[in-house]
Amino acid sequence: MRLRKAKTTPCIGVTTSAGGGRYMWWFYFLSLRLYGVRPVRLIAPIDDVDISSFDGLIIGGGDNIGAGLYQGDLTLDINIDPARDAMELRLLDLAARCKVPVLGVCRGAQLLNVFRGGSLHQDLHKSYDDVPHMWTPLPKKYVTIEAGSKLAGFLGRARFKANSLHRQAIDRLGEGMEVSARDEYGIVQGIEDPKARFLIGVQWHPEFLIYRASQRHLFRAFLNAAEAYCAER
């Protein structure tokens, strides 16, 4: 019988878009390599994904999510990537079965909510009247963390400034998910499953804020969960 060689370094799968996701990937790469972790970029389409290759999964930012996945208005489907939607939903299904730690970022947080049966605001400016048009990787808006949430414990802060690179937003929560953060306009900025080892979605991009201690703490908490998962296998 051929024995599988024990891994000493956790491996993290990171999903990105094929084109514009390249610059995000390099920020993820740097954020993860900071802790000596081996990141692997995942780009759709991938027909056969071996979830056992990964000790953690990051569903990254990118295009909007197809409205058909949550019974939204199909006429508003713009800038979508159905192949990536399908790949990431399959990855989340496999991760759920194996209890792999998952961090969803921006689009990834939204997809995590949709995977759990939740819905999205397709255009947050139509759902929130007083939200300014903001599109920046720089910290420009305030986010408040729910006291007692896992996210609060990981970040070690109750309030901080975050960036904003999204046009969609979380609406109805998926099964088992709880809101862990909102911005100053009331938009959901964080969701989590409190019963899972690590199943968290954040609407901002922590990889662009890695120079801030609180954002490094988030990656460290995710990687602690990945290391624990790796050690148990």
PADOMI-910643 format. One record per residue: residue in three letters; y, x, z of N, C-alpha, C in turn. Coordinates in steps of 0.02 Angstrom, whole numbers, padded with zeros to 5 digits, always signed. Each point is the difference from the previous one (the first is absolute). Layout:
residues N
ALAYXZYXZYXZ;...
//
This chain:
residues 233
MET-00060+00043+00000+00060-00043+00000+00062+00044+00000;ARG+00048-00017-00043+00061+00039-00006+00051-00027+00050;LEU+00023+00044+00045+00048-00020+00050+00071+00007-00026;ARG+00043-00049+00021+00070+00003-00019+00037+00049+00044;LYS+00036+00045-00029+00037+00050+00037+00056-00033+00040;ALA+00004+00019+00064+00051-00029+00044+00070+00021-00022;LYS+00046-00048+00002+00068+00016-00019+00040+00024+00060;THR+00043+00047-00010+00043+00024+00054+00072-00023-00010;THR+00018-00019-00060+00067-00022-00016-00001-00071-00026;PRO+00035-00047+00033+00001-00069-00025+00028-00004-00070;CYS-00027-00045-00039+00022-00012-00068+00032-00069-00004;ILE+00060-00003-00027+00039-00062-00004+00010-00019-00073;GLY-00021-00061-00018+00014-00026-00067+00069-00031-00001;VAL+00039+00016-00051+00069-00025-00007+00007-00033-00068;THR+00015-00065-00001+00009-00035-00064+00073+00004-00021;THR+00010+00013-00065+00068+00002-00029-00004-00028-00071;SER+00058-00013-00028+00004-00020-00070-00008+00061-00045;ALA-00018-00012-00062-00013+00055-00047+00064+00038-00017;GLY+00054-00036-00012+00061+00033-00024+00048+00018+00055;GLY+00040-00050+00020+00053+00012+00050-00026+00018+00069;GLY-00066-00009+00012-00027+00016+00065-00009+00074+00013;ARG+00014+00041-00051-00012+00072+00008+00044+00030+00054;TYR+00063-00020+00002+00044+00030+00050-00018-00025+00070;MET-00023-00062+00007-00024-00024+00065-00061+00040+00022;TRP-00045+00013-00048-00061+00036+00016+00016+00067+00031;TRP+00049+00036-00027+00015+00066+00028+00028-00005+00070;PHE+00036-00052+00016+00024-00009+00069-00058-00016+00046;TYR-00048-00042-00023-00060-00013+00039-00039+00065+00011;PHE-00007+00038-00054-00037+00063+00002+00029+00046+00053;LEU+00066+00008+00000+00032+00044+00049-00007-00027+00070;SER+00008-00066+00008-00005-00031+00066-00069+00009+00030;LEU-00052-00005-00041-00068+00006+00024-00021+00073+00009;ARG+00020+00043-00047-00017+00071+00006+00034+00032+00060;LEU+00054-00031+00023+00034+00024+00061-00048+00002+00058;TYR-00050-00044-00001-00050-00003+00054-00068+00028-00023;GLY-00002+00035-00055-00061+00032-00023-00051-00048-00028;VAL+00021-00059-00021-00045-00050-00027-00006+00007-00075;ARG-00058-00018-00027-00010+00004-00073+00013-00068-00032;PRO+00056-00007-00037+00014-00063-00034-00028-00001-00071;VAL-00022-00059-00022-00025-00010-00068+00038-00057-00031;ARG+00030+00013-00059+00038-00052-00034-00046-00047-00038;LEU+00010-00065+00008-00041-00051-00033+00044-00041-00047;ILE-00016+00001-00064+00038-00035-00052-00046-00047-00037;ALA+00021-00062-00010-00040-00049-00037+00000+00017-00075;PRO-00053-00018-00035-00060-00034+00027-00052+00050+00024;ILE-00033-00019+00055-00057+00038+00026-00058-00049+00006;ASP-00051+00011-00039-00056-00047-00002-00046+00006+00060;ASP-00010+00062+00023-00048+00011+00054+00033+00041+00054;VAL+00017-00032+00056+00032+00034+00056-00049+00007+00057;ASP-00010+00062+00023-00045+00013+00056+00043+00004+00063;ILE+00003-00055+00037+00043-00003+00060-00024+00049+00053;SER-00064+00021-00004-00026+00047+00049+00031+00070-00008;SER+00035+00010-00055+00034+00064-00012+00063+00007+00042;PHE+00024-00057+00027+00065+00000+00034-00007-00018+00074;ASP+00042+00032+00040+00004-00014+00072+00060-00044+00016;GLY+00042-00011-00049+00059-00042+00007+00026-00018-00069;LEU+00038-00053-00002+00025-00025-00065+00073-00019+00007;ILE+00042+00026-00046+00070-00020-00004+00009-00039-00065;ILE+00021-00063+00007+00018-00040-00058+00075+00009-00010;GLY+00019+00037-00051+00069+00021-00008+00046-00050-00034;GLY+00062+00020-00009+00051-00042-00032-00007+00000-00075;GLY+00040-00043-00032-00002-00004-00073+00022-00067-00026;ASP-00032-00023-00054+00019-00062-00034-00012-00061+00043;ASN+00029-00056-00022-00010-00064+00034-00073-00021-00004;ILE-00019-00046+00043-00068-00026+00003-00003-00065-00040;GLY-00052-00007-00042-00007-00060-00040-00002-00064+00041;ALA+00042-00048-00017+00006-00062+00039-00065-00041+00000;GLY-00040+00008-00051-00063-00037-00003-00046+00015+00057;LEU+00010+00057+00034-00043+00019+00055+00014-00041+00063;TYR+00060-00030+00003+00016-00040+00059+00032-00067-00019;GLN-00015-00024-00061+00022-00066-00024+00076-00006-00002;GLY+00032+00055-00021+00073-00002-00009+00018-00025-00069;ASP+00065+00000-00015+00025-00023-00065-00013+00053-00053;LEU-00044-00015-00046-00020+00049-00051+00057+00019-00046;THR+00051-00042-00006+00055+00016-00045+00041+00059+00025;LEU-00009+00019+00062+00039+00055+00028-00039+00066+00001;ASP-00057+00001-00032-00040+00060-00001+00030+00053-00047;ILE+00037+00047+00030+00030+00055-00039-00017+00065+00036;ASN-00005+00053-00038-00015+00066+00027-00063-00001+00043;ILE-00054-00029-00027-00062-00003+00037-00051+00047-00031;ASP-00053+00015+00038-00052+00045-00022-00067-00031+00021;PRO-00028-00046-00041-00062-00035+00019-00058+00047+00014;ALA-00005+00056-00037-00054+00047+00011+00005+00031+00069;ARG+00060+00016+00020+00009+00029+00067-00013-00053+00054;ASP+00023-00061-00012-00014-00054+00048-00075-00005+00012;ALA-00039-00001-00054-00072-00007+00005-00032+00059+00036;MET+00022+00060-00016-00027+00060+00032+00013-00001+00075;GLU+00061-00016+00019+00019+00003+00071-00034-00056+00040;LEU-00007-00059-00030-00036-00054+00035-00072+00019+00011;ARG-00031+00033-00049-00069+00022+00009-00004+00054+00054;LEU+00047+00046+00001+00002+00051+00051+00008-00030+00070;LEU+00044-00050+00006+00011-00032+00064-00063-00037+00023;ASP-00035-00030-00047-00062-00034+00017-00052+00050+00026;LEU-00007+00056-00035-00047+00051+00023+00021+00030+00067;ALA+00065+00011+00008+00026+00028+00063-00013-00047+00058;ALA+00008-00065-00012-00012-00050+00053-00072+00000+00021;ARG-00046+00007-00048-00071+00000+00016-00019+00062+00041;CYS+00032+00056-00016-00018+00063+00033+00047+00016+00058;LYS+00052-00041+00011+00049+00009+00054+00038+00065-00007;VAL+00017+00016-00063+00040+00060-00014+00073-00013+00019;PRO+00034+00045+00035+00071-00008+00016+00042-00008-00063;VAL+00048-00048+00001+00041-00014-00058+00073-00003+00020;LEU+00042+00035-00039+00072-00004+00005+00028-00026-00066;GLY+00034-00057+00001+00032-00027-00059+00074+00015+00001;VAL+00026+00025-00056+00071+00019-00004+00035-00041-00054;CYS+00051-00037+00018+00041-00040-00045-00044-00049-00038;ARG-00012+00011-00064-00046-00042-00037-00067-00004+00035;GLY-00021+00056+00031-00064+00003+00035-00003-00048+00059;ALA+00056-00007+00036+00002-00048+00055-00006-00071-00026;GLN+00034-00014-00056-00004-00066-00031-00070-00015-00024;LEU-00033+00049-00031-00067-00012-00025-00050-00009+00057;LEU+00010+00036+00054-00042-00009+00059+00005-00071+00026;ASN+00061-00027+00000+00010-00070+00022-00033-00049-00048;VAL+00006+00013-00066-00031-00043-00050-00076+00004+00006;PHE-00027+00059+00012-00072+00009+00008-00027-00043+00057;ARG+00041-00008+00052-00020-00041+00057+00015-00074-00010;GLY+00022-00019-00061+00013-00070-00015+00071-00023+00009;GLY+00046+00046+00011+00071-00016+00009+00036-00005-00066;SER+00065-00013+00003+00041-00008-00060+00063+00043+00004;LEU+00037+00001-00056+00060+00041-00005+00060-00041-00023;HIS+00059+00023+00018+00062-00022-00033+00005+00043-00063;GLN-00001-00032-00058+00001+00040-00062+00068+00032-00012;ASP+00053-00032+00023+00067+00028-00006+00035-00012+00066;LEU+00005+00053+00041+00026-00009+00067+00073-00023+00000;HIS+00036+00013-00055+00071-00020-00003+00007-00076-00011;LYS-00053-00032-00024+00000-00072-00006-00022-00034+00064;SER-00034+00038+00042-00025-00027+00063+00046+00015+00059;TYR+00039+00054-00006+00046+00021+00053+00070+00007-00031;ASP+00044-00047+00016+00066-00003-00032+00045+00059+00016;ASP-00005+00026+00061+00048+00050+00021-00024+00072-00008;VAL-00055+00010-00036-00027+00067-00008+00037+00037-00057;PRO+00030+00057+00014+00034+00037-00054-00051+00032-00047;HIS+00021+00013-00061-00043+00034-00048-00001+00074+00019;MET-00056+00021+00025-00007+00067+00028-00063+00033-00030;TRP+00009+00057-00031-00056+00036-00031+00011+00074+00011;THR-00029+00027+00054+00014+00069+00018-00057+00029+00042;PRO-00018+00064-00012-00050+00033+00042+00030+00026+00065;LEU+00066-00007+00008+00035+00024+00059+00001-00055+00054;PRO+00003+00018+00063+00001-00050+00054+00067-00036+00002;LYS-00001-00065-00016+00062-00038-00006+00001-00065+00040;LYS-00058-00024+00022-00001-00064+00037-00040+00008+00064;TYR+00017-00043+00049-00032+00004+00065-00064-00041+00002;VAL-00051+00028+00029-00064-00034+00010-00014-00002+00075;THR-00019-00058+00025-00018-00008+00070-00075-00011+00007;ILE-00031+00038+00043-00072-00002+00011-00016-00049+00056;GLU-00052-00040-00009-00022-00048+00051-00029+00038+00059;ALA+00027-00015+00060-00025+00032+00061-00074-00018+00010;GLY-00039+00049+00020-00070-00011+00013-00046+00006-00061;SER+00030+00008-00059-00040+00007-00061-00028+00071-00003;LYS-00053+00008-00040-00026+00066-00012+00052+00045-00032;LEU+00038-00029-00047+00051+00038-00035+00052+00028+00048;ALA+00019-00040+00050+00048+00023+00050-00028+00061+00038;GLY-00064-00003+00017-00030+00055+00035-00004+00063-00043;PHE-00013-00009-00064-00006+00058-00045+00067+00032-00014;LEU+00051-00041-00014+00065+00028-00017+00038+00027+00060;GLY-00012-00031+00058+00036+00021+00061+00072-00020+00000;ARG+00018-00049-00042+00069-00024-00002+00000-00075-00009;ALA+00055-00031+00025+00007-00073-00006+00042-00018-00061;ARG+00040+00047-00025+00045-00014-00056+00016+00064-00036;PHE+00003-00003-00066+00017+00059-00039+00026-00021-00068;LYS+00027+00047-00038+00024-00013-00067-00053+00015-00051;ALA-00010-00046-00047-00052+00009-00051+00030-00004-00070;ASN-00039+00024-00048+00021-00007-00070-00021-00068-00028;SER+00019-00014-00061-00015-00066-00030-00012+00009-00074;LEU-00063-00013-00022-00018+00008-00070-00047-00057-00021;HIS+00019-00062+00018-00044-00056-00016+00040-00062-00020;ARG-00031-00038-00046+00029-00064-00022-00041-00059+00025;GLN-00063+00013+00015-00042-00051+00030-00003+00011+00075;ALA-00023-00051+00036-00005+00006+00073-00056-00046+00025;ILE-00025+00015+00059-00053-00040+00029+00026-00068+00022;ASP-00037-00052-00018+00018-00069+00019-00050-00025+00052;ARG-00049-00038-00021-00051-00026+00046-00049+00056+00017;LEU-00014+00008+00065-00043+00054+00022-00073-00013-00018;GLY-00036+00054-00016-00070-00004-00013-00040-00007+00065;GLU-00063-00018-00007-00043-00012+00058-00006+00062+00044;GLY+00012-00008+00065-00007+00054+00048+00059+00047+00004;MET+00051-00010-00043+00058+00045-00002+00056-00026+00045;GLU+00037+00045+00029+00058-00017+00041+00060+00040-00024;VAL+00060-00030+00009+00061+00036-00017+00015+00051+00054;SER+00011+00061-00020+00015+00053+00049+00071+00028-00008;ALA+00036-00020-00053+00068+00024-00009+00038-00044-00050;ARG+00065-00007+00011+00044-00036-00046+00065+00041-00007;ASP+00033-00009-00057+00065+00034-00008+00056-00045+00025;GLU+00061+00023-00007+00057-00036+00026+00013-00066-00035;TYR-00034-00012-00057+00009-00062-00038-00058-00049+00012;GLY-00047+00020+00043-00056-00043+00016-00061+00010-00044;ILE+00003+00046-00048-00055+00013-00045-00055+00039+00036;VAL-00062-00020-00010-00057+00035+00030-00003+00072-00026;GLN-00002+00047+00048-00003+00071-00018-00064+00034+00024;GLY-00038-00036+00041-00062+00029+00025-00050-00054+00018;ILE-00064+00011-00019-00054-00045+00019-00058+00041+00025;GLU-00042-00030+00041-00058+00036+00025-00054-00049+00023;ASP-00061+00024+00001-00055-00036+00030-00012+00033+00068;PRO+00018-00033+00054-00006+00032+00066-00071+00013+00021;LYS-00049-00031-00033-00070+00009+00018-00033+00058-00037;ALA+00033+00023-00052-00029+00054-00041+00018+00068+00030;ARG-00040+00050-00016+00015+00069+00022+00068+00021-00028;PHE+00010-00008-00065+00064+00014-00032+00003-00040-00064;LEU+00038-00053+00001+00012-00041-00060+00072-00023+00004;ILE+00044+00041-00029+00073-00010+00007+00033+00004-00068;GLY+00049-00044-00010+00042+00002-00060+00072+00006+00019;VAL+00037+00045-00034+00072+00007+00012+00036-00009-00066;GLN+00056-00036+00002+00036-00016-00061+00043+00057-00024;TRP+00018+00046+00044+00040+00057-00020-00046+00057-00023;HIS+00030+00056-00022-00038+00057-00024+00005+00058+00049;PRO-00049+00007+00045+00003+00055+00049-00007+00069-00031;GLU-00031+00003-00059-00009+00066-00032+00067+00030-00021;PHE+00051-00042-00012+00066+00025-00017+00041+00017+00062;LEU-00026-00017+00059+00036+00011+00063-00039+00047+00046;ILE-00043+00042-00030-00044+00042+00039+00038+00050+00043;TYR+00063+00011-00016+00042+00046+00040+00019-00032+00067;ARG-00015-00064+00009+00015-00035+00063-00063-00003+00044;ALA+00008+00015+00064-00058+00005+00045-00039-00065+00003;SER+00034-00057+00001-00034-00064+00007-00047-00013-00059;GLN+00020+00022-00060-00041-00011-00059-00059+00049-00002;ARG+00010+00060+00025-00056+00046+00008-00050-00027+00051;HIS+00026-00033+00051-00045-00030+00051-00045-00053-00032;LEU+00028-00038-00047-00040-00052-00034-00057+00032-00039;PHE+00015+00053-00038-00052+00035-00037-00051+00031+00048;ARG+00025+00028+00055-00046+00031+00048-00047-00051+00030;ALA+00025-00060+00016-00042-00053+00027-00053-00022-00050;PHE+00020-00006-00063-00047-00018-00053-00054+00054-00007;LEU+00021+00062+00001-00048+00054-00008-00045+00009+00061;ASN+00025-00017+00059-00042+00000+00060-00057-00049-00009;ALA+00016-00059-00027-00051-00051-00013-00049+00024-00052;ALA+00026+00034-00053-00043+00026-00053-00047+00055+00028;GLU+00027+00042+00043-00041+00054+00029-00055-00029+00045;ALA+00017-00052+00038-00049-00033+00043-00055-00032-00043;TYR+00021-00031-00054-00049-00031-00046-00045+00053-00031;CYS+00030+00056-00019-00038+00055-00030-00051+00027+00050;ALA+00020+00007+00063-00044+00028+00051-00059-00046+00016;GLU+00011-00065-00008-00052-00049+00017-00053-00007-00054;ARG+00015+00023-00061-00046-00010-00055-00056+00051+00001;
//
